[in-house]
Amino acid sequence: MSSAPTAVLAPAPETAPAADPATRPRRWRARSRALLAPLLAYLASHALYAAAAAAVSEPYLPVDGRVRADSGLYALVASRGYELFLCDSDPALGPMFAPGAWCGTAGWFPLYPALIRVLTWPTGLGEYTAGLIITELCLLAAFVLLWRLLRGTGTARPVAWAVLALAALLPSGIYLRAVFPMALAVVLLLACVTALRSGRWWWAGGFGALVATAYPMGVAVAAIGFGTVVTLLGRGEVRPLAAARAALAVCGLPVAGLLAVFAVHRVTVGHWNAYMMIQEHYGNGVHNPLTSLYKLAIEPAVIPVAQPRQDLLWELDVYTDAELWWSLALVLLAVTAAVIASGRGTLRRYDAGLALYAVAIFVGPLIAGPAVSQYRSHSLLLPALLVLRHLPARLLWPYAVSAGVIAVPMGMLFSTWLLF
């Protein structure tokens, strides 16, 4: 005698309670407020440099107002690829350099021109326009990441606003708004710090590798990862084997990124050392950093144009020196802040690494030589401002004011082609 199968009653799956429609506007308002501070910093910094350009009757907002010197070389790489040739082979360049010197575009790193190429190919935009779009997007994203890192660490609002003001008023910040790879490198650096904060070592290393392909000093990002791993190892928060794996990611990948640049040069122009071959004729190489610092302090600044504005030459010497010493002070403050935080027990895993990175970014260009644009590289100090959150706002605000006092004439000098 057969029987019908019995029904098995399973409990109904639990469902999450429906979101209250009234909470959605509140979430959007909260997110909008979180973006307000970085957006204000972004706009205020542009207003500052627009005013600086207006003071010398030069444009700032148009694309041409943000194109200088090496911008053209990045555009050439984007449009034609890398080139390397003897300067003697060009009648215009030959008299400018010693016999046997090498010229071309292989002295500049590939990530920024590659992105320009990606943007110009489907849109038909000019290289300078595409470069400026990339710069602006990266700069805004950098302010957002900086603010999120500040608020995510529970930084007091007055201190967080002071650090954000320092980022907006960075004396060399004009290069973060120009057709240069500086804003791209900075946003990748902050993305690396964000990944380090959550222990995503391979993500951090990946961002670091991209930084290393964006700008020659970008490989210094490895210092942030190294300091992070050493901090965790010293606290006993990771075992030695895990620390070694993390170090492989956060230090090894940036070095791999730098080697990838050399490989690109080998494939495109036939020389692994094409970057050094071009930099050599500018006098760049390996120098005593103290000697370079001394020369920068006592010798007149390089005048990059044939017919400079005579009324601004005194500002060129005064404010490029002021930017140099301000940046040195930032490095010392970052190291001091990290030491203070360590003593208080408030040192975050990446703080010591950021302090090491600040030292590397300041010393690295000095090792390359006094002919290197020190102030341009100093724009990469922006991520190190995060460490200053351990200092009181009453110290940071006067320091921010001093930054603005230097930033305005630096903007004027840039607008009149006296910075290169």
N, C-alpha and C positions, 0 to 999 in steps of 0.2 A: 504494500500500500504506500503509494508515494505521497509525499507532503509538499506543499508549496514552500519555497524558500522563505526564510524569515528575514524581514527587513532589519538591517543594522543601522541604528541611528547614530550618526557621528555628530559631535558638537559643531555647531556652525562656526566657521572661522571668525576670529576676532577682527573687527575692523576698527581702524583708527577713527576717533571722533572727527566729524567734519570740522574743518577749520572755520572759525567764526569769521564771516565776511567782514565784520567790523575791525578785525585785527589786521587785515591786509593793508588798508590805508596807513595804519600806524607803522607797519613794517616798512612801507615805502618811504614814509616821512623820516623814520629813523635812518634808513639808508641814505636818503637825500642829505640829511644833516651830517652824516659821516663823510660825505663827499664835499660838503660846503667849505670846510677849512682848506683842503688841498686845492680846490678850485679857486678860492680867493687868493691863495699864495701864488698860484700859477698866473692869474690875471694881474695881480699887483706887481709881480716881477716884470711882466711885459710892459706895464705902464711905466715902471721905473726906467727901463732901457729906452722906451719910446721918448720919454722926457729927456733923457741924456742925448739921444740923437737929435732931437729938436733943438737942444741948446747949442748945437754946432751946425744947425741948418742942414741936417742930413736925414734921409728917410730911414725908418726902422722896420715898419710893418711889411712893406713889399719884399718880395723874395730877394731882390738885389741888395737890400739893406742888410741881409744876413749872409752874404757870400763874401768870403775873404780867402786869399792865398790858396791854401790846400784844398779848399772847396772845389776848385777847378780840377785838381788831380783826382779827387774821389769821383767827380763827374766823368772824367776821361776813363777811369777804370770801369765805371758802369757802362759806358757806351762802346768802348773799344777793347776792353780787357787790358791785361798787363803788358807793359812794354819795357824793354831794357836795351840801351844802346850806348855806345861811346859818345860822350859829349862832343868830342872833336868832329863827329860826323854831322853835326848840326852847326851851320855857320853862325847862327844866332847864339847858341849855347857855348860853343867852343871857347871863345875868349873869356868867358865868365869863370871857367874852371881849369884846374891844372891838367896837363896832358895825361891821358890815360884814365881820367875820371869817368864814372858811369852816370848816365842820366836815364830818365824814364819815370814810370809810375809804380814800379815795384817796391818803392819805399813806403807804401801805404797799405794798410791792412784791408782784408777783403769783405768783411761782413756788411758794412754800411753800403759800399757800392753794389754788392750783390742784392741787397734789399731795394736799393734804388732801381736796379735793373728789373727786378720782379714787378715793381710798381709802374715803371715806364712802359714796359713791353705791352701790356694789354690796354693801357689807358691813353698812351700817346703823350703823356705829360713830359715836360722837360726834366732833365736830370736835377736841376736846382730846385724846381718846384717839388718833385718827388722827395728829394732829400729833406726839404723843409717840412713836408708833411710827416715824414718819419720822425724827425726831430721833435715836432710839436706833440705828436701822440706819445712818444717816449717820455717827454718831459712831464706831461700831465699824469701819465701812469706812474712816474717816479714819485711825484708828490703824493699820490694816493697810497702807494706802497709805504712810503716813509711815515705817513700819518697813521696807517693801520698798524705798523710796527710800534709806533709810539704809544698808541692807545691800547694795543694788545698787551703791552708790558705794564699796564696800570700807571703810566706816567701821569703825574699831576698835570691838570690842564694848563696852568700858567707855564710850566716847563715845556710841555709839548708845543704850545704856541711859540715859545721862544726858539725852540729847535727848528720849527717850521719856518719861522722868520729868518733864521740863519741860512736855511736852504734857499730861500727866495732871494736873499741879499748876498749870497756868496760872491766875493770880489771878482772871481774869474767866471762868474756865472753866465756872462754873455756868450760863452762858447757852448753852453747847454741850450742855447736858443738859436744857434747858427747852423749853417749847412756843414756840420762836422759830426763825427760819430760819438761825441761826448755824452749826449742825452741817452743814446742807445746803450752805451756802456754802463751808465749809471743805473738805468732801469734794470738791466740784467744783473748788476751787482746787488741791487735791493731784492730782486727775485731770488738770488742765491742766498741772501741772509734769511729771507722768509722760509726757504726750504730748510736751511740749517736749524732754524728755530723749532721746526717740527721733526727734526731728525731724518729728513728725507735726503740721505746722503747722495744718492745717484742723481736726483733732481738738482741738488745743489752743485754737484760736479758738472752736470750738463750745462747749467747756466754759466758756470765758471768757464767752461770750454768756449762758450759763445763770446763771453767777455774777452777772452784771450785772442779771438779772431777779429775783434772789433777795433782794438787799439793796442799799440805796443806795450804800454804799462798795464794792460788788462790782466796779464798773467799774475800780477800781484794779488789777485783775488784768492790765490792759493793760500795766502797768509791768513785770510779769514777762516778758511776751513781748517788749516793747521792749528790755529789758536783754539778753535772750537773743540777739536778732538783732544788736544792736550788738556784743556780745561776739564772735559768730561772724564778723561783718564785720571787726572789728578784728584778728582773728587770720588773716584771709584764707581762712577755711574756706568762705565762700560768696561768690559774685560779687554785685555791686551789684543786678543785676536780680533774682536769686533772693532776695536779702535784702529787696527791695521787695515781692516777692510774699509772702514769709513775714510781713513786717510787716503787710501788708494783712489777712492771716488772723488773726494773734495780737493785733493792736491794733484793727483795723477791726471784727471781729466783736463784741468786747465793747462797743464804742461802739454798734454796731447793736442789741445787746441792750438797752442803756439807752434808745435811741430807740424800741424796740418797746414798752417800758413806757409811754412817753409816748403812743404810738399807742393802746395799750389804754385808757388814760385818756380819750383823745379820743373813742374809740368808745363807751365805757361811760358817761361823765359829761359829755362835750361840751367838755372843756378839755384841751389838750395839757399845760398847766402845772398840772394839778390837784394834783400832789404838792407843788409849791412853794406853792400857794395855802393848803394846809392847814398846811404847816410854818411858814409866815410867822407864824401867830398864836401859835406857840410861841417866837417870837423868833429862829428859825433863818433863815439866809440866807448872806451873805458877810461874814466878820469877819476881823480881823487875828489870825492864829493865836497870835502872841506875847501879844496882849492877852487872848485867851481862856485861854491857859495861866496867865497871871498871875492872872486872876479865879478860876480853878479852884483855884489854890494858896492864895489868901488868903481867899476867901469860904466861908462854911459850905456844906456839901452840902445839896442840895434834899431836903426831907422829903416823900415822895410820899403819905403817909397822914395822916389827920386826927388819929388817936390813936396815935402811935408809942410803942414801948416806951422809956421814959425811960432805962433802964439800958443801952441799946445806942446811944444817940445819939452818945456820944463815939467809939464804934467806927465809926460812919458817916463822921465827918470824918477820923479817923485812917487808916482802911483804904482809903477811896476815894482819898485822897491817895497812900497807899502804892502802890496799884495803878497810879495815873497815873505815878509816878516809876519804878516797876518796868518798866512798858511802855516808857517812854522809854529806860531802860537797855537793854532788849532791842533797840530800834531801833539804838542806838549800837553794841551788841555785834555785831549783824548786819552793819552797815557795816564795822566793824573786821575781822570775820572774812573778809568778801569781799576787803578790801584785803590782808590777810595771805595769803589763798589766791592772789591774783593775783601777789604777790611770790614765792611759792613755786612758781608754775606749776601749782597744783592746783585752780585755779578751774574749776568746771564751767560749762557754757554758761548755766545758769539761775541761778547764784549771785548775779551782779550784779543780775539782775532781781528776785530775792527781796529783796535789800537795798533796792533802789529801792521795791519794793512796801511794805516795812516802814515806810519814811519816809512814803509816801503814806497808809497806813492810820492812822498816828499824827497826821499833820498835817491830813488831810481833815476829821475831825470837829471839830477846832479851828477850821478855816475856817468850818464850818457854824455854830459858835457854842458858847459854854459851856453852853447849855441842853441840848445834845445829850448823850445818855447815852454818855460817852466810854468807860467801861469795857465797855459792851456791844460797841462796835465793836472794842475791843482783843482780843476773842476771835478776831477774824479774823487776828491776828498769828501764829497757830499755824503756818502753813506756813513763815514766816520762820525758825522754829527750825531748819530744815534747814541753813541757812548756818552755824549754830553748831557743826556737826560739825568745822569747821576749828580749833576751839579745844580746849584740853586738858580732859580729864575732871575734873582737880583744880580747874579754875575753874568748870565747869558744875554739879558736884554742890552746892557751897555756894549757887549761884544758884538751883538747884532747891529747896533747903531754904527759901530766902527766899520763893520762890513759894508753897510750902505754908503758910508762916506767914501769908501774906496771904489765901490761898484759903479757909482755914477760916473766919475771920470774915466774909469776903465771902459764903460760903455761909450763915452765920448771919443776916446782914443780908437776904439774898434770902428766906430762909425766913420772916422776920418782916415782909416787905413793905416794907423800908426801901430796897431797890433797886427801880428801875422798868425 
